[in-house]
Amino acid sequence: MKTQCNEKQMEFRRLGGRKVVADFAGGQIASDGGALLLGKLDEQMGLLSRFASCFKDYRDAEPTPP
């Protein structure tokens, strides 16, 4: 069974006298938001190098002669 979602807008109950509305007319939305977040974390914390330091690379760094 396929879900059909045709709502353009959803209204919720008021919050502090303000109208709360979810609007789904976002147009083209990129799916790389997670990559942008990781990039920012890496920039600020060195996240990827810290993560990489948790592993040992046992591959042979010297290529075998033919």
CHARMM internal coordinates of N, CA and C (Angstrom, degrees):
IC EDIT
DIST 1 N 1 CA 1.4400
DIST 1 CA 1 C 1.5334
ANGL 1 N 1 CA 1 C 108.33
DIST 1 C 2 N 1.2962
ANGL 1 CA 1 C 2 N 117.36
DIHE 1 N 1 CA 1 C 2 N 130.90
DIST 2 N 2 CA 1.4512
ANGL 1 C 2 N 2 CA 123.24
DIHE 1 CA 1 C 2 N 2 CA -179.25
DIST 2 CA 2 C 1.5288
ANGL 2 N 2 CA 2 C 110.17
DIHE 1 C 2 N 2 CA 2 C -97.77
DIST 2 C 3 N 1.3217
ANGL 2 CA 2 C 3 N 115.63
DIHE 2 N 2 CA 2 C 3 N 133.87
DIST 3 N 3 CA 1.4634
ANGL 2 C 3 N 3 CA 120.79
DIHE 2 CA 2 C 3 N 3 CA 179.52
DIST 3 CA 3 C 1.5214
ANGL 3 N 3 CA 3 C 109.88
DIHE 2 C 3 N 3 CA 3 C -79.45
DIST 3 C 4 N 1.3013
ANGL 3 CA 3 C 4 N 116.72
DIHE 3 N 3 CA 3 C 4 N 132.03
DIST 4 N 4 CA 1.4565
ANGL 3 C 4 N 4 CA 122.01
DIHE 3 CA 3 C 4 N 4 CA 176.79
DIST 4 CA 4 C 1.5215
ANGL 4 N 4 CA 4 C 108.33
DIHE 3 C 4 N 4 CA 4 C -107.68
DIST 4 C 5 N 1.3119
ANGL 4 CA 4 C 5 N 116.05
DIHE 4 N 4 CA 4 C 5 N 119.20
DIST 5 N 5 CA 1.4577
ANGL 4 C 5 N 5 CA 120.89
DIHE 4 CA 4 C 5 N 5 CA 178.79
DIST 5 CA 5 C 1.5181
ANGL 5 N 5 CA 5 C 107.69
DIHE 4 C 5 N 5 CA 5 C -123.06
DIST 5 C 6 N 1.3038
ANGL 5 CA 5 C 6 N 116.70
DIHE 5 N 5 CA 5 C 6 N 104.16
DIST 6 N 6 CA 1.4614
ANGL 5 C 6 N 6 CA 121.43
DIHE 5 CA 5 C 6 N 6 CA -175.23
DIST 6 CA 6 C 1.5226
ANGL 6 N 6 CA 6 C 113.06
DIHE 5 C 6 N 6 CA 6 C -112.03
DIST 6 C 7 N 1.3201
ANGL 6 CA 6 C 7 N 117.46
DIHE 6 N 6 CA 6 C 7 N 6.16
DIST 7 N 7 CA 1.4561
ANGL 6 C 7 N 7 CA 120.45
DIHE 6 CA 6 C 7 N 7 CA -178.96
DIST 7 CA 7 C 1.5217
ANGL 7 N 7 CA 7 C 110.89
DIHE 6 C 7 N 7 CA 7 C -66.60
DIST 7 C 8 N 1.3056
ANGL 7 CA 7 C 8 N 116.91
DIHE 7 N 7 CA 7 C 8 N 133.01
DIST 8 N 8 CA 1.4670
ANGL 7 C 8 N 8 CA 122.37
DIHE 7 CA 7 C 8 N 8 CA 175.36
DIST 8 CA 8 C 1.5229
ANGL 8 N 8 CA 8 C 110.13
DIHE 7 C 8 N 8 CA 8 C -90.93
DIST 8 C 9 N 1.3411
ANGL 8 CA 8 C 9 N 114.71
DIHE 8 N 8 CA 8 C 9 N -30.50
DIST 9 N 9 CA 1.4580
ANGL 8 C 9 N 9 CA 120.61
DIHE 8 CA 8 C 9 N 9 CA -176.16
DIST 9 CA 9 C 1.5230
ANGL 9 N 9 CA 9 C 108.64
DIHE 8 C 9 N 9 CA 9 C -151.95
DIST 9 C 10 N 1.3176
ANGL 9 CA 9 C 10 N 116.06
DIHE 9 N 9 CA 9 C 10 N 144.81
DIST 10 N 10 CA 1.4647
ANGL 9 C 10 N 10 CA 120.54
DIHE 9 CA 9 C 10 N 10 CA 175.44
DIST 10 CA 10 C 1.5220
ANGL 10 N 10 CA 10 C 108.32
DIHE 9 C 10 N 10 CA 10 C -125.70
DIST 10 C 11 N 1.3023
ANGL 10 CA 10 C 11 N 115.78
DIHE 10 N 10 CA 10 C 11 N 134.54
DIST 11 N 11 CA 1.4614
ANGL 10 C 11 N 11 CA 119.96
DIHE 10 CA 10 C 11 N 11 CA 176.83
DIST 11 CA 11 C 1.5169
ANGL 11 N 11 CA 11 C 109.06
DIHE 10 C 11 N 11 CA 11 C -106.24
DIST 11 C 12 N 1.3268
ANGL 11 CA 11 C 12 N 115.30
DIHE 11 N 11 CA 11 C 12 N 139.63
DIST 12 N 12 CA 1.4535
ANGL 11 C 12 N 12 CA 122.44
DIHE 11 CA 11 C 12 N 12 CA 178.01
DIST 12 CA 12 C 1.5140
ANGL 12 N 12 CA 12 C 108.64
DIHE 11 C 12 N 12 CA 12 C -112.90
DIST 12 C 13 N 1.3180
ANGL 12 CA 12 C 13 N 116.42
DIHE 12 N 12 CA 12 C 13 N 174.13
DIST 13 N 13 CA 1.4641
ANGL 12 C 13 N 13 CA 118.06
DIHE 12 CA 12 C 13 N 13 CA 179.79
DIST 13 CA 13 C 1.5273
ANGL 13 N 13 CA 13 C 109.22
DIHE 12 C 13 N 13 CA 13 C -66.70
DIST 13 C 14 N 1.3059
ANGL 13 CA 13 C 14 N 114.78
DIHE 13 N 13 CA 13 C 14 N 154.23
DIST 14 N 14 CA 1.4677
ANGL 13 C 14 N 14 CA 121.04
DIHE 13 CA 13 C 14 N 14 CA -177.28
DIST 14 CA 14 C 1.5163
ANGL 14 N 14 CA 14 C 110.49
DIHE 13 C 14 N 14 CA 14 C -64.36
DIST 14 C 15 N 1.3214
ANGL 14 CA 14 C 15 N 115.24
DIHE 14 N 14 CA 14 C 15 N 148.62
DIST 15 N 15 CA 1.4523
ANGL 14 C 15 N 15 CA 121.94
DIHE 14 CA 14 C 15 N 15 CA 179.13
DIST 15 CA 15 C 1.5192
ANGL 15 N 15 CA 15 C 108.12
DIHE 14 C 15 N 15 CA 15 C -125.48
DIST 15 C 16 N 1.3155
ANGL 15 CA 15 C 16 N 115.80
DIHE 15 N 15 CA 15 C 16 N 109.82
DIST 16 N 16 CA 1.4601
ANGL 15 C 16 N 16 CA 120.04
DIHE 15 CA 15 C 16 N 16 CA -178.50
DIST 16 CA 16 C 1.5140
ANGL 16 N 16 CA 16 C 112.91
DIHE 15 C 16 N 16 CA 16 C 59.67
DIST 16 C 17 N 1.3173
ANGL 16 CA 16 C 17 N 117.14
DIHE 16 N 16 CA 16 C 17 N 36.81
DIST 17 N 17 CA 1.4542
ANGL 16 C 17 N 17 CA 120.91
DIHE 16 CA 16 C 17 N 17 CA -179.88
DIST 17 CA 17 C 1.5216
ANGL 17 N 17 CA 17 C 113.89
DIHE 16 C 17 N 17 CA 17 C 82.30
DIST 17 C 18 N 1.3258
ANGL 17 CA 17 C 18 N 117.31
DIHE 17 N 17 CA 17 C 18 N -2.65
DIST 18 N 18 CA 1.4668
ANGL 17 C 18 N 18 CA 120.43
DIHE 17 CA 17 C 18 N 18 CA -179.86
DIST 18 CA 18 C 1.5214
ANGL 18 N 18 CA 18 C 111.07
DIHE 17 C 18 N 18 CA 18 C -100.65
DIST 18 C 19 N 1.2903
ANGL 18 CA 18 C 19 N 115.35
DIHE 18 N 18 CA 18 C 19 N 144.33
DIST 19 N 19 CA 1.4480
ANGL 18 C 19 N 19 CA 122.35
DIHE 18 CA 18 C 19 N 19 CA 178.11
DIST 19 CA 19 C 1.5338
ANGL 19 N 19 CA 19 C 108.44
DIHE 18 C 19 N 19 CA 19 C -79.03
DIST 19 C 20 N 1.3395
ANGL 19 CA 19 C 20 N 117.99
DIHE 19 N 19 CA 19 C 20 N 130.88
DIST 20 N 20 CA 1.4594
ANGL 19 C 20 N 20 CA 122.92
DIHE 19 CA 19 C 20 N 20 CA 179.10
DIST 20 CA 20 C 1.5171
ANGL 20 N 20 CA 20 C 108.24
DIHE 19 C 20 N 20 CA 20 C -110.13
DIST 20 C 21 N 1.3469
ANGL 20 CA 20 C 21 N 116.35
DIHE 20 N 20 CA 20 C 21 N 121.26
DIST 21 N 21 CA 1.4554
ANGL 20 C 21 N 21 CA 121.88
DIHE 20 CA 20 C 21 N 21 CA -175.65
DIST 21 CA 21 C 1.5223
ANGL 21 N 21 CA 21 C 109.62
DIHE 20 C 21 N 21 CA 21 C -132.32
DIST 21 C 22 N 1.3395
ANGL 21 CA 21 C 22 N 116.78
DIHE 21 N 21 CA 21 C 22 N 136.43
DIST 22 N 22 CA 1.4638
ANGL 21 C 22 N 22 CA 122.29
DIHE 21 CA 21 C 22 N 22 CA 171.66
DIST 22 CA 22 C 1.5199
ANGL 22 N 22 CA 22 C 106.32
DIHE 21 C 22 N 22 CA 22 C -102.32
DIST 22 C 23 N 1.3207
ANGL 22 CA 22 C 23 N 117.02
DIHE 22 N 22 CA 22 C 23 N 122.63
DIST 23 N 23 CA 1.4619
ANGL 22 C 23 N 23 CA 122.47
DIHE 22 CA 22 C 23 N 23 CA -177.98
DIST 23 CA 23 C 1.5276
ANGL 23 N 23 CA 23 C 108.76
DIHE 22 C 23 N 23 CA 23 C -112.13
DIST 23 C 24 N 1.3284
ANGL 23 CA 23 C 24 N 117.58
DIHE 23 N 23 CA 23 C 24 N 122.74
DIST 24 N 24 CA 1.4515
ANGL 23 C 24 N 24 CA 122.23
DIHE 23 CA 23 C 24 N 24 CA -175.29
DIST 24 CA 24 C 1.5267
ANGL 24 N 24 CA 24 C 112.97
DIHE 23 C 24 N 24 CA 24 C -100.71
DIST 24 C 25 N 1.3139
ANGL 24 CA 24 C 25 N 117.22
DIHE 24 N 24 CA 24 C 25 N 18.09
DIST 25 N 25 CA 1.4643
ANGL 24 C 25 N 25 CA 121.03
DIHE 24 CA 24 C 25 N 25 CA 179.03
DIST 25 CA 25 C 1.5341
ANGL 25 N 25 CA 25 C 108.84
DIHE 24 C 25 N 25 CA 25 C -91.70
DIST 25 C 26 N 1.3231
ANGL 25 CA 25 C 26 N 116.32
DIHE 25 N 25 CA 25 C 26 N 58.02
DIST 26 N 26 CA 1.4560
ANGL 25 C 26 N 26 CA 121.33
DIHE 25 CA 25 C 26 N 26 CA -175.66
DIST 26 CA 26 C 1.5082
ANGL 26 N 26 CA 26 C 114.60
DIHE 25 C 26 N 26 CA 26 C -81.40
DIST 26 C 27 N 1.3253
ANGL 26 CA 26 C 27 N 117.77
DIHE 26 N 26 CA 26 C 27 N -11.16
DIST 27 N 27 CA 1.4548
ANGL 26 C 27 N 27 CA 119.89
DIHE 26 CA 26 C 27 N 27 CA -177.47
DIST 27 CA 27 C 1.5119
ANGL 27 N 27 CA 27 C 111.24
DIHE 26 C 27 N 27 CA 27 C 69.11
DIST 27 C 28 N 1.3196
ANGL 27 CA 27 C 28 N 116.34
DIHE 27 N 27 CA 27 C 28 N -144.44
DIST 28 N 28 CA 1.4594
ANGL 27 C 28 N 28 CA 121.42
DIHE 27 CA 27 C 28 N 28 CA 178.83
DIST 28 CA 28 C 1.5202
ANGL 28 N 28 CA 28 C 109.23
DIHE 27 C 28 N 28 CA 28 C -76.00
DIST 28 C 29 N 1.3096
ANGL 28 CA 28 C 29 N 116.82
DIHE 28 N 28 CA 28 C 29 N 123.97
DIST 29 N 29 CA 1.4546
ANGL 28 C 29 N 29 CA 121.60
DIHE 28 CA 28 C 29 N 29 CA -179.42
DIST 29 CA 29 C 1.5213
ANGL 29 N 29 CA 29 C 108.47
DIHE 28 C 29 N 29 CA 29 C -121.64
DIST 29 C 30 N 1.3213
ANGL 29 CA 29 C 30 N 117.25
DIHE 29 N 29 CA 29 C 30 N 128.21
DIST 30 N 30 CA 1.4625
ANGL 29 C 30 N 30 CA 121.59
DIHE 29 CA 29 C 30 N 30 CA 179.45
DIST 30 CA 30 C 1.5176
ANGL 30 N 30 CA 30 C 109.94
DIHE 29 C 30 N 30 CA 30 C -77.31
DIST 30 C 31 N 1.3069
ANGL 30 CA 30 C 31 N 115.92
DIHE 30 N 30 CA 30 C 31 N 148.86
DIST 31 N 31 CA 1.4611
ANGL 30 C 31 N 31 CA 120.54
DIHE 30 CA 30 C 31 N 31 CA 179.31
DIST 31 CA 31 C 1.5276
ANGL 31 N 31 CA 31 C 111.54
DIHE 30 C 31 N 31 CA 31 C -102.46
DIST 31 C 32 N 1.3321
ANGL 31 CA 31 C 32 N 117.98
DIHE 31 N 31 CA 31 C 32 N 14.28
DIST 32 N 32 CA 1.4575
ANGL 31 C 32 N 32 CA 119.78
DIHE 31 CA 31 C 32 N 32 CA -177.69
DIST 32 CA 32 C 1.5267
ANGL 32 N 32 CA 32 C 112.88
DIHE 31 C 32 N 32 CA 32 C -97.33
DIST 32 C 33 N 1.3201
ANGL 32 CA 32 C 33 N 117.24
DIHE 32 N 32 CA 32 C 33 N 18.00
DIST 33 N 33 CA 1.4600
ANGL 32 C 33 N 33 CA 120.40
DIHE 32 CA 32 C 33 N 33 CA -179.33
DIST 33 CA 33 C 1.5130
ANGL 33 N 33 CA 33 C 112.90
DIHE 32 C 33 N 33 CA 33 C -58.35
DIST 33 C 34 N 1.3187
ANGL 33 CA 33 C 34 N 117.36
DIHE 33 N 33 CA 33 C 34 N -36.52
DIST 34 N 34 CA 1.4583
ANGL 33 C 34 N 34 CA 120.43
DIHE 33 CA 33 C 34 N 34 CA 177.82
DIST 34 CA 34 C 1.5136
ANGL 34 N 34 CA 34 C 111.73
DIHE 33 C 34 N 34 CA 34 C -65.34
DIST 34 C 35 N 1.3122
ANGL 34 CA 34 C 35 N 117.29
DIHE 34 N 34 CA 34 C 35 N -39.23
DIST 35 N 35 CA 1.4654
ANGL 34 C 35 N 35 CA 121.01
DIHE 34 CA 34 C 35 N 35 CA 178.82
DIST 35 CA 35 C 1.5219
ANGL 35 N 35 CA 35 C 110.62
DIHE 34 C 35 N 35 CA 35 C -66.72
DIST 35 C 36 N 1.3090
ANGL 35 CA 35 C 36 N 117.34
DIHE 35 N 35 CA 35 C 36 N -37.21
DIST 36 N 36 CA 1.4614
ANGL 35 C 36 N 36 CA 120.50
DIHE 35 CA 35 C 36 N 36 CA 177.30
DIST 36 CA 36 C 1.5183
ANGL 36 N 36 CA 36 C 110.82
DIHE 35 C 36 N 36 CA 36 C -64.69
DIST 36 C 37 N 1.3186
ANGL 36 CA 36 C 37 N 116.78
DIHE 36 N 36 CA 36 C 37 N -40.60
DIST 37 N 37 CA 1.4550
ANGL 36 C 37 N 37 CA 121.53
DIHE 36 CA 36 C 37 N 37 CA 178.34
DIST 37 CA 37 C 1.5261
ANGL 37 N 37 CA 37 C 110.50
DIHE 36 C 37 N 37 CA 37 C -64.59
DIST 37 C 38 N 1.3377
ANGL 37 CA 37 C 38 N 117.25
DIHE 37 N 37 CA 37 C 38 N -46.91
DIST 38 N 38 CA 1.4640
ANGL 37 C 38 N 38 CA 120.20
DIHE 37 CA 37 C 38 N 38 CA 178.41
DIST 38 CA 38 C 1.5209
ANGL 38 N 38 CA 38 C 111.50
DIHE 37 C 38 N 38 CA 38 C -61.41
DIST 38 C 39 N 1.3170
ANGL 38 CA 38 C 39 N 117.48
DIHE 38 N 38 CA 38 C 39 N -38.83
DIST 39 N 39 CA 1.4589
ANGL 38 C 39 N 39 CA 121.29
DIHE 38 CA 38 C 39 N 39 CA 178.23
DIST 39 CA 39 C 1.5112
ANGL 39 N 39 CA 39 C 111.34
DIHE 38 C 39 N 39 CA 39 C -61.89
DIST 39 C 40 N 1.3218
ANGL 39 CA 39 C 40 N 117.10
DIHE 39 N 39 CA 39 C 40 N -41.52
DIST 40 N 40 CA 1.4595
ANGL 39 C 40 N 40 CA 121.60
DIHE 39 CA 39 C 40 N 40 CA 179.55
DIST 40 CA 40 C 1.5280
ANGL 40 N 40 CA 40 C 110.57
DIHE 39 C 40 N 40 CA 40 C -67.87
DIST 40 C 41 N 1.3365
ANGL 40 CA 40 C 41 N 116.56
DIHE 40 N 40 CA 40 C 41 N -42.34
DIST 41 N 41 CA 1.4651
ANGL 40 C 41 N 41 CA 120.12
DIHE 40 CA 40 C 41 N 41 CA 177.23
DIST 41 CA 41 C 1.5235
ANGL 41 N 41 CA 41 C 110.81
DIHE 40 C 41 N 41 CA 41 C -62.67
DIST 41 C 42 N 1.3308
ANGL 41 CA 41 C 42 N 116.35
DIHE 41 N 41 CA 41 C 42 N -41.73
DIST 42 N 42 CA 1.4587
ANGL 41 C 42 N 42 CA 120.24
DIHE 41 CA 41 C 42 N 42 CA 179.18
DIST 42 CA 42 C 1.5196
ANGL 42 N 42 CA 42 C 110.47
DIHE 41 C 42 N 42 CA 42 C -63.64
DIST 42 C 43 N 1.3039
ANGL 42 CA 42 C 43 N 116.57
DIHE 42 N 42 CA 42 C 43 N -40.62
DIST 43 N 43 CA 1.4672
ANGL 42 C 43 N 43 CA 121.83
DIHE 42 CA 42 C 43 N 43 CA 179.51
DIST 43 CA 43 C 1.5273
ANGL 43 N 43 CA 43 C 111.26
DIHE 42 C 43 N 43 CA 43 C -62.10
DIST 43 C 44 N 1.3116
ANGL 43 CA 43 C 44 N 116.87
DIHE 43 N 43 CA 43 C 44 N -40.79
DIST 44 N 44 CA 1.4614
ANGL 43 C 44 N 44 CA 121.20
DIHE 43 CA 43 C 44 N 44 CA -175.73
DIST 44 CA 44 C 1.5251
ANGL 44 N 44 CA 44 C 113.82
DIHE 43 C 44 N 44 CA 44 C -85.79
DIST 44 C 45 N 1.3469
ANGL 44 CA 44 C 45 N 117.01
DIHE 44 N 44 CA 44 C 45 N -33.28
DIST 45 N 45 CA 1.4584
ANGL 44 C 45 N 45 CA 119.80
DIHE 44 CA 44 C 45 N 45 CA -172.16
DIST 45 CA 45 C 1.5221
ANGL 45 N 45 CA 45 C 114.89
DIHE 44 C 45 N 45 CA 45 C -118.38
DIST 45 C 46 N 1.3283
ANGL 45 CA 45 C 46 N 117.68
DIHE 45 N 45 CA 45 C 46 N -5.26
DIST 46 N 46 CA 1.4652
ANGL 45 C 46 N 46 CA 119.18
DIHE 45 CA 45 C 46 N 46 CA -174.02
DIST 46 CA 46 C 1.5211
ANGL 46 N 46 CA 46 C 110.05
DIHE 45 C 46 N 46 CA 46 C 64.88
DIST 46 C 47 N 1.3254
ANGL 46 CA 46 C 47 N 116.34
DIHE 46 N 46 CA 46 C 47 N 37.31
DIST 47 N 47 CA 1.4567
ANGL 46 C 47 N 47 CA 122.75
DIHE 46 CA 46 C 47 N 47 CA -172.41
DIST 47 CA 47 C 1.5279
ANGL 47 N 47 CA 47 C 113.06
DIHE 46 C 47 N 47 CA 47 C -56.63
DIST 47 C 48 N 1.3295
ANGL 47 CA 47 C 48 N 117.43
DIHE 47 N 47 CA 47 C 48 N -47.11
DIST 48 N 48 CA 1.4663
ANGL 47 C 48 N 48 CA 119.78
DIHE 47 CA 47 C 48 N 48 CA -175.33
DIST 48 CA 48 C 1.5185
ANGL 48 N 48 CA 48 C 112.43
DIHE 47 C 48 N 48 CA 48 C -69.20
DIST 48 C 49 N 1.3288
ANGL 48 CA 48 C 49 N 118.54
DIHE 48 N 48 CA 48 C 49 N -39.11
DIST 49 N 49 CA 1.4633
ANGL 48 C 49 N 49 CA 119.62
DIHE 48 CA 48 C 49 N 49 CA 178.34
DIST 49 CA 49 C 1.5312
ANGL 49 N 49 CA 49 C 110.19
DIHE 48 C 49 N 49 CA 49 C -68.72
DIST 49 C 50 N 1.3244
ANGL 49 CA 49 C 50 N 117.71
DIHE 49 N 49 CA 49 C 50 N -34.86
DIST 50 N 50 CA 1.4641
ANGL 49 C 50 N 50 CA 120.75
DIHE 49 CA 49 C 50 N 50 CA 176.20
DIST 50 CA 50 C 1.5188
ANGL 50 N 50 CA 50 C 110.54
DIHE 49 C 50 N 50 CA 50 C -66.02
DIST 50 C 51 N 1.3196
ANGL 50 CA 50 C 51 N 116.60
DIHE 50 N 50 CA 50 C 51 N -40.73
DIST 51 N 51 CA 1.4660
ANGL 50 C 51 N 51 CA 121.07
DIHE 50 CA 50 C 51 N 51 CA 178.01
DIST 51 CA 51 C 1.5306
ANGL 51 N 51 CA 51 C 110.09
DIHE 50 C 51 N 51 CA 51 C -66.32
DIST 51 C 52 N 1.3341
ANGL 51 CA 51 C 52 N 117.31
DIHE 51 N 51 CA 51 C 52 N -43.55
DIST 52 N 52 CA 1.4647
ANGL 51 C 52 N 52 CA 121.43
DIHE 51 CA 51 C 52 N 52 CA -179.45
DIST 52 CA 52 C 1.5231
ANGL 52 N 52 CA 52 C 111.58
DIHE 51 C 52 N 52 CA 52 C -63.63
DIST 52 C 53 N 1.3222
ANGL 52 CA 52 C 53 N 117.48
DIHE 52 N 52 CA 52 C 53 N -30.84
DIST 53 N 53 CA 1.4627
ANGL 52 C 53 N 53 CA 120.10
DIHE 52 CA 52 C 53 N 53 CA -179.35
DIST 53 CA 53 C 1.5336
ANGL 53 N 53 CA 53 C 112.29
DIHE 52 C 53 N 53 CA 53 C -68.49
DIST 53 C 54 N 1.3057
ANGL 53 CA 53 C 54 N 117.69
DIHE 53 N 53 CA 53 C 54 N -9.99
DIST 54 N 54 CA 1.4670
ANGL 53 C 54 N 54 CA 121.65
DIHE 53 CA 53 C 54 N 54 CA 177.78
DIST 54 CA 54 C 1.5228
ANGL 54 N 54 CA 54 C 112.44
DIHE 53 C 54 N 54 CA 54 C -79.04
DIST 54 C 55 N 1.3299
ANGL 54 CA 54 C 55 N 117.21
DIHE 54 N 54 CA 54 C 55 N -7.66
DIST 55 N 55 CA 1.4587
ANGL 54 C 55 N 55 CA 121.45
DIHE 54 CA 54 C 55 N 55 CA -174.32
DIST 55 CA 55 C 1.5255
ANGL 55 N 55 CA 55 C 110.58
DIHE 54 C 55 N 55 CA 55 C -120.77
DIST 55 C 56 N 1.3254
ANGL 55 CA 55 C 56 N 116.54
DIHE 55 N 55 CA 55 C 56 N 149.86
DIST 56 N 56 CA 1.4559
ANGL 55 C 56 N 56 CA 123.01
DIHE 55 CA 55 C 56 N 56 CA 175.79
DIST 56 CA 56 C 1.5186
ANGL 56 N 56 CA 56 C 107.96
DIHE 55 C 56 N 56 CA 56 C -109.26
DIST 56 C 57 N 1.3409
ANGL 56 CA 56 C 57 N 116.17
DIHE 56 N 56 CA 56 C 57 N 130.46
DIST 57 N 57 CA 1.4634
ANGL 56 C 57 N 57 CA 121.37
DIHE 56 CA 56 C 57 N 57 CA 179.55
DIST 57 CA 57 C 1.5263
ANGL 57 N 57 CA 57 C 108.43
DIHE 56 C 57 N 57 CA 57 C -94.92
DIST 57 C 58 N 1.3178
ANGL 57 CA 57 C 58 N 116.80
DIHE 57 N 57 CA 57 C 58 N 111.51
DIST 58 N 58 CA 1.4629
ANGL 57 C 58 N 58 CA 121.90
DIHE 57 CA 57 C 58 N 58 CA -177.90
DIST 58 CA 58 C 1.5286
ANGL 58 N 58 CA 58 C 112.73
DIHE 57 C 58 N 58 CA 58 C -94.77
DIST 58 C 59 N 1.3181
ANGL 58 CA 58 C 59 N 117.41
DIHE 58 N 58 CA 58 C 59 N 7.10
DIST 59 N 59 CA 1.4675
ANGL 58 C 59 N 59 CA 118.87
DIHE 58 CA 58 C 59 N 59 CA 179.32
DIST 59 CA 59 C 1.5252
ANGL 59 N 59 CA 59 C 109.75
DIHE 58 C 59 N 59 CA 59 C -70.20
DIST 59 C 60 N 1.3242
ANGL 59 CA 59 C 60 N 115.58
DIHE 59 N 59 CA 59 C 60 N 150.59
DIST 60 N 60 CA 1.4630
ANGL 59 C 60 N 60 CA 121.93
DIHE 59 CA 59 C 60 N 60 CA 178.25
DIST 60 CA 60 C 1.5252
ANGL 60 N 60 CA 60 C 108.54
DIHE 59 C 60 N 60 CA 60 C -75.45
DIST 60 C 61 N 1.3323
ANGL 60 CA 60 C 61 N 116.41
DIHE 60 N 60 CA 60 C 61 N 119.39
DIST 61 N 61 CA 1.4707
ANGL 60 C 61 N 61 CA 120.90
DIHE 60 CA 60 C 61 N 61 CA -178.59
DIST 61 CA 61 C 1.5268
ANGL 61 N 61 CA 61 C 112.14
DIHE 60 C 61 N 61 CA 61 C -74.19
DIST 61 C 62 N 1.3447
ANGL 61 CA 61 C 62 N 117.57
DIHE 61 N 61 CA 61 C 62 N -23.71
DIST 62 N 62 CA 1.4604
ANGL 61 C 62 N 62 CA 121.68
DIHE 61 CA 61 C 62 N 62 CA -179.88
DIST 62 CA 62 C 1.5302
ANGL 62 N 62 CA 62 C 109.41
DIHE 61 C 62 N 62 CA 62 C -93.05
DIST 62 C 63 N 1.3431
ANGL 62 CA 62 C 63 N 116.52
DIHE 62 N 62 CA 62 C 63 N 123.92
DIST 63 N 63 CA 1.4738
ANGL 62 C 63 N 63 CA 118.35
DIHE 62 CA 62 C 63 N 63 CA 178.18
DIST 63 CA 63 C 1.5254
ANGL 63 N 63 CA 63 C 110.99
DIHE 62 C 63 N 63 CA 63 C -67.57
DIST 63 C 64 N 1.3045
ANGL 63 CA 63 C 64 N 116.71
DIHE 63 N 63 CA 63 C 64 N 145.52
DIST 64 N 64 CA 1.4650
ANGL 63 C 64 N 64 CA 122.19
DIHE 63 CA 63 C 64 N 64 CA 178.05
DIST 64 CA 64 C 1.5214
ANGL 64 N 64 CA 64 C 108.83
DIHE 63 C 64 N 64 CA 64 C -76.99
DIST 64 C 65 N 1.3729
ANGL 64 CA 64 C 65 N 118.33
DIHE 64 N 64 CA 64 C 65 N 129.32
DIST 65 N 65 CA 1.4705
ANGL 64 C 65 N 65 CA 119.71
DIHE 64 CA 64 C 65 N 65 CA 178.19
DIST 65 CA 65 C 1.5200
ANGL 65 N 65 CA 65 C 111.63
DIHE 64 C 65 N 65 CA 65 C -65.37
DIST 65 C 66 N 1.3197
ANGL 65 CA 65 C 66 N 117.09
DIHE 65 N 65 CA 65 C 66 N 148.41
DIST 66 N 66 CA 1.4769
ANGL 65 C 66 N 66 CA 120.23
DIHE 65 CA 65 C 66 N 66 CA -178.51
DIST 66 CA 66 C 1.5090
ANGL 66 N 66 CA 66 C 113.19
DIHE 65 C 66 N 66 CA 66 C -69.00
END
COOR INIT
IC SEED 1 N 1 CA 1 C
IC BUILD
